[in-house]
Amino acid sequence: MIIVSASSAEFFHFLQGMVLSIREKPEGSAIALGCFDLGLSEPQKVWLAEQRVETVVPDWPYGLSESAGVPLPFKAILSRPLLPRYFPGHDIYMHMDADAWVQDWEAIELYRAGAARGLLAITPEIDRSFISNYGTADSYRAFIVKVYTDLCGAEAAQKFRNYPILNTGVFAVPAGSPIWDRWATRIEENLHNGRNFHIEQASLNYEVFEHLDDDLAAGLELLPARCNWVCHQALPKFDAERDRLVEPFLPHTPLGVVHRASDDFKQKKTGQIALTSGGTREMNLKYREGRYGLGSSDEPEHLQRWQDAGFEWTEKPT
């Protein structure tokens, strides 16, 4: 298996945490790692080489070009269904966003085992603590409806409005899975309808849900929320005694992959995290509080958002 991410020079600080969270575990010390290079600096590429991370500069897919008026990170998003082309020779391909990191290796093994079933292992945004079940339920559904309407049409939006989001920030797919071609074809078709930031996620969700019974029979594995804990849905709690970020409610199971998928949290850099023993602690929810160590980069003071560059996209409710 290879684990692949993507990063620009601006986002490199987060990529470092992801890489170290893998390399500093016995199980991840020798695993293959890859990264789409979206404008990394030479020192950054040297650091990745020292960590044995293969870097590849992806092409613009689906007939797009630099003159299309879309930000560079969009290239990596569109290239997710093309991982076997850019990193050939592996049995299983796992993608992990650079703002995610591995706390418990069991999650990686679940992705590996799930992908080995033949189709796709992915985590739905479903958990008893997620705000999409409560205060933001209406805005969450409105977000789903808008994305599907923009990219797949009103009929698809009504059909899948009450389905969960399969979060493509972390997933694993075997090299021979038919989902690769289905996903890429759906993205290419949806590009004619718009260039929404969520096009690759909406396209994969549509493909899976439109063929759900067949996909379940073909080996689709839906993993628990702790395998891709999206912090825009619910902040974890911290168990100081175990030194682990855990699910907010009993039995406080440790999280496998912590995904800092909250632009608001990344801009603020820290927040008050509830402790299982009571009270709160200010934490940044990264792989390591503070700096990562020798050769680590500083977290950007301000992360440029895509709309700052004039790119139209739909904001996820937080």
C-alpha positions in Angstrom: 0.0 0.0 0.0 1.0 3.6 -0.6 -0.4 6.6 1.2 -0.5 9.7 -1.0 -1.2 13.3 -0.1 -0.8 16.7 -1.8 0.7 20.0 -0.7 1.6 23.5 -1.8 4.5 25.4 -0.2 1.9 27.2 1.9 0.4 24.0 3.3 3.7 22.2 3.9 3.6 22.7 7.6 0.5 20.4 7.8 2.0 17.9 5.4 5.0 17.5 7.7 2.7 16.6 10.6 0.9 14.0 8.5 4.2 12.5 7.3 5.8 12.4 10.8 2.6 10.9 12.3 3.2 7.9 9.9 7.0 7.7 9.9 7.4 7.9 13.6 5.2 4.8 14.2 6.8 1.3 13.8 4.1 0.3 11.4 4.6 3.3 9.2 8.4 3.5 9.2 8.8 1.7 5.9 5.4 2.2 4.2 5.4 3.8 0.8 4.5 7.5 0.8 3.7 9.9 -2.1 2.8 13.5 -2.5 1.5 15.7 -5.4 3.8 18.6 -5.6 1.7 21.8 -6.0 4.6 24.3 -5.9 6.8 23.0 -3.1 10.1 24.8 -2.5 13.4 23.1 -2.9 14.1 22.8 0.8 10.7 21.3 1.3 11.3 18.7 -1.4 14.6 17.8 0.2 12.9 17.2 3.5 10.3 15.0 1.8 13.1 13.0 0.1 14.8 12.5 3.5 11.5 11.1 4.7 11.4 8.8 1.6 8.3 10.5 0.2 8.0 10.3 -3.6 6.9 13.6 -5.1 5.1 14.0 -8.5 3.9 17.1 -10.3 0.5 16.2 -11.7 -0.7 17.4 -15.1 -4.0 19.3 -15.5 -6.5 16.5 -16.2 -9.7 16.5 -18.2 -8.5 19.0 -20.8 -8.0 21.9 -18.3 -5.0 24.1 -18.2 -3.4 26.8 -16.2 -5.3 29.4 -18.2 -8.6 27.9 -17.0 -8.7 30.3 -14.1 -8.7 27.7 -11.3 -6.3 27.6 -8.3 -3.4 25.2 -8.4 -4.7 22.9 -5.6 -7.7 22.1 -7.8 -5.2 20.0 -10.0 -4.6 17.6 -7.1 -8.2 17.4 -6.2 -9.1 16.4 -9.8 -6.2 13.9 -9.9 -7.4 11.8 -7.0 -9.0 9.2 -9.3 -5.7 9.0 -11.1 -3.4 7.9 -8.3 -2.4 4.5 -9.9 -1.3 6.4 -13.0 1.0 8.8 -11.1 2.3 6.2 -8.5 2.3 2.9 -10.3 3.2 -0.5 -8.8 1.1 -0.7 -5.7 -1.8 -3.0 -4.7 -3.7 -0.5 -2.6 -3.8 3.3 -2.8 -4.7 5.4 0.2 -5.2 9.1 0.0 -5.0 11.4 3.1 -5.4 15.1 3.1 -2.4 17.0 4.4 -4.4 18.5 7.3 -5.1 14.9 8.6 -2.7 12.8 10.7 -2.6 9.3 12.1 -3.0 8.9 15.9 -3.9 5.1 16.0 -2.5 2.8 13.3 -5.6 0.6 13.6 -7.4 3.0 11.3 -4.8 2.5 8.6 -5.2 -1.3 8.8 -9.0 -0.9 8.6 -8.6 1.1 5.4 -6.2 -1.5 4.0 -8.5 -4.4 4.9 -11.5 -2.5 3.6 -9.8 -1.8 0.2 -8.7 -5.4 0.0 -12.4 -6.3 -0.3 -12.3 -5.1 -3.9 -13.9 -1.7 -4.3 -13.4 1.2 -1.8 -13.0 1.9 1.9 -14.2 5.3 3.0 -15.7 7.0 6.0 -19.2 8.6 6.0 -19.7 11.8 8.0 -21.9 10.0 10.5 -21.5 10.0 14.3 -23.7 10.6 17.3 -21.7 13.8 18.2 -21.7 15.4 14.7 -23.4 18.8 14.5 -25.0 17.9 11.2 -27.5 15.8 13.3 -28.4 18.8 15.5 -27.9 22.6 15.2 -26.7 22.6 11.6 -28.9 19.9 10.2 -30.8 22.3 7.9 -27.7 24.1 6.6 -25.9 20.7 6.2 -28.7 19.4 4.0 -28.9 22.7 2.1 -25.2 22.4 1.4 -25.6 18.9 0.0 -28.5 20.0 -2.1 -26.6 22.9 -3.6 -23.5 20.9 -4.5 -25.5 18.1 -6.1 -27.8 20.6 -7.9 -24.8 22.6 -9.3 -22.9 19.5 -10.4 -25.3 16.6 -11.0 -28.7 18.3 -11.4 -31.8 18.8 -9.3 -33.0 15.2 -9.6 -29.8 13.9 -8.0 -30.0 16.6 -5.3 -33.5 15.5 -4.2 -32.5 11.8 -4.5 -29.5 12.0 -2.3 -30.2 15.1 -0.1 -30.6 12.9 3.0 -27.6 10.7 2.4 -24.4 11.3 4.4 -21.3 12.7 2.8 -18.6 10.1 2.1 -15.6 12.3 3.0 -12.8 11.9 0.3 -10.2 13.5 2.6 -9.2 9.9 3.5 -10.0 6.8 1.5 -8.4 3.6 0.2 -8.9 1.8 -3.1 -7.3 -1.3 -4.6 -5.4 -0.8 -7.9 -7.9 -2.9 -9.9 -11.1 -1.3 -8.6 -13.7 -0.2 -11.2 -14.4 2.8 -9.0 -11.3 4.6 -10.4 -12.7 4.9 -14.0 -16.3 5.5 -12.8 -15.1 8.3 -10.6 -12.9 10.0 -13.2 -15.7 9.8 -15.8 -18.2 11.3 -13.5 -15.8 14.2 -12.6 -15.2 14.9 -16.3 -19.0 15.0 -17.0 -19.6 17.2 -14.0 -16.9 19.7 -15.0 -19.3 20.7 -17.8 -21.7 21.9 -15.1 -19.2 23.8 -12.9 -15.9 23.9 -11.1 -17.1 23.6 -7.6 -14.4 22.9 -4.9 -16.3 19.7 -3.9 -16.6 18.2 -7.4 -14.5 15.1 -6.8 -16.3 14.4 -3.5 -19.7 14.9 -5.0 -18.8 12.8 -8.0 -17.7 9.9 -6.0 -20.7 10.2 -3.7 -23.0 10.2 -6.7 -21.3 7.1 -8.2 -21.5 5.1 -5.0 -25.0 6.0 -4.0 -26.4 5.6 -7.5 -25.1 2.0 -7.5 -25.1 1.4 -3.7 -26.5 -2.2 -3.7 -24.1 -3.3 -6.4 -21.1 -1.6 -4.7 -21.9 -3.1 -1.4 -21.9 -6.5 -3.0 -18.6 -5.6 -4.8 -16.8 -4.8 -1.5 -17.6 -1.3 -0.5 -16.6 -0.8 3.1 -18.0 2.2 5.2 -15.7 2.7 8.1 -16.5 4.3 11.5 -16.0 8.0 12.1 -12.9 7.6 14.2 -11.1 6.5 11.0 -11.5 10.0 9.6 -12.6 12.3 12.4 -13.6 15.5 10.7 -13.2 18.3 13.2 -15.6 20.6 11.5 -18.4 18.2 12.5 -17.3 17.8 16.2 -14.2 18.7 18.1 -12.7 15.7 19.9 -12.1 15.5 23.6 -8.6 14.9 25.1 -7.8 12.1 27.5 -4.8 13.4 29.4 -4.2 10.1 31.2 -3.9 8.2 27.9 -2.5 11.2 26.0 -5.1 10.6 23.3 -7.7 12.6 21.4 -10.9 10.6 21.8 -14.6 10.6 20.7 -16.6 13.2 22.7 -18.9 10.7 24.3 -18.4 7.5 26.3 -16.6 5.2 26.0 -14.2 7.9 24.6 -12.7 5.6 22.0 -9.3 7.0 20.7 -9.4 8.5 17.3 -7.5 6.8 14.5 -7.1 9.6 11.9 -7.6 13.2 13.1 -8.7 15.4 10.2 -8.4 19.2 11.0 -11.0 19.8 8.3 -12.1 23.1 9.6 -10.8 26.3 7.9 -12.0 28.3 10.9 -9.9 26.2 13.3 -6.8 26.3 11.1 -7.1 30.1 10.8 -7.4 30.4 14.6 -4.7 27.8 15.1 -5.9 26.7 18.5 -9.1 26.2 20.4 -10.4 25.1 23.8 -10.6 21.3 23.8 -12.7 19.6 26.5 -10.9 17.1 28.7 -12.5 13.7 29.6 -11.7 14.5 33.2 -13.4 17.9 33.2 -12.3 21.4 32.2 -10.6 22.4 29.0 -7.1 22.7 27.5 -6.0 25.0 24.7 -4.8 22.7 21.9 -4.0 22.9 18.1 -5.2 19.4 17.3 -2.1 18.8 15.2 0.2 15.7 15.3 2.3 17.5 17.9 1.6 20.5 20.0 4.0 23.3 19.1 6.8 22.7 16.5 7.4 19.3 15.0 11.1 19.3 15.6 14.3 19.8 13.5 13.5 21.1 10.0 9.9 21.8 10.8 8.2 24.7 9.1 6.1 27.4 10.8 2.3 27.4 10.5 1.2 30.2 8.1 -0.1 33.3 9.8 -3.0 33.3 7.4 -4.0 30.6 4.9 -5.3 31.9 1.6 -8.8 30.7 0.9 -9.9 29.8 -2.5 -12.4 32.5 -2.8 -9.6 35.0 -2.1 -8.4 34.1 -5.6 -11.8 34.6 -7.1 -12.7 30.9 -7.2 -16.4 30.2 -6.7 -17.2 27.3 -4.4 -19.8 26.3 -1.9 -18.7 26.6 1.8 -19.3 23.7 4.1 -21.4 24.6 7.1 -19.5 24.6 10.4 
